């Protein structure tokens, strides 16, 4: 009988739909905005406290950068190797990140 190929398959950008490309772009934008806002907020520890339990309440800039670098690798690579992830990751990730950015903005954090 036929066997299914279980190797990772890199899907070329040209095969992505316009909706997938826009979703992926929104995910990247939301992630970069959250990164910048988190760095800005943590420069003012007397005013702000980080709510992400992976970072702790007052993470250093190095810890923030390491966290966002590693999550960048995950966010940016997963949709390339997982066809189903091109649908879900951008949508879920973008909603989560834009909500975080909205919360930052609401309490007075601006990206600098």
Buried (B, 14 or more C-beta within 10 A) or exposed (E): EEEEEEEEEEBEEEEBEEEBEEBBEBBBBBBBBBBBBBBBBBEEEEEBEBEEEEBEEEBEEEBBBEBBEEBBEEBBEBBBEBEEBBBEBBBEBBEBBBEBBEEBEEEEBEBE
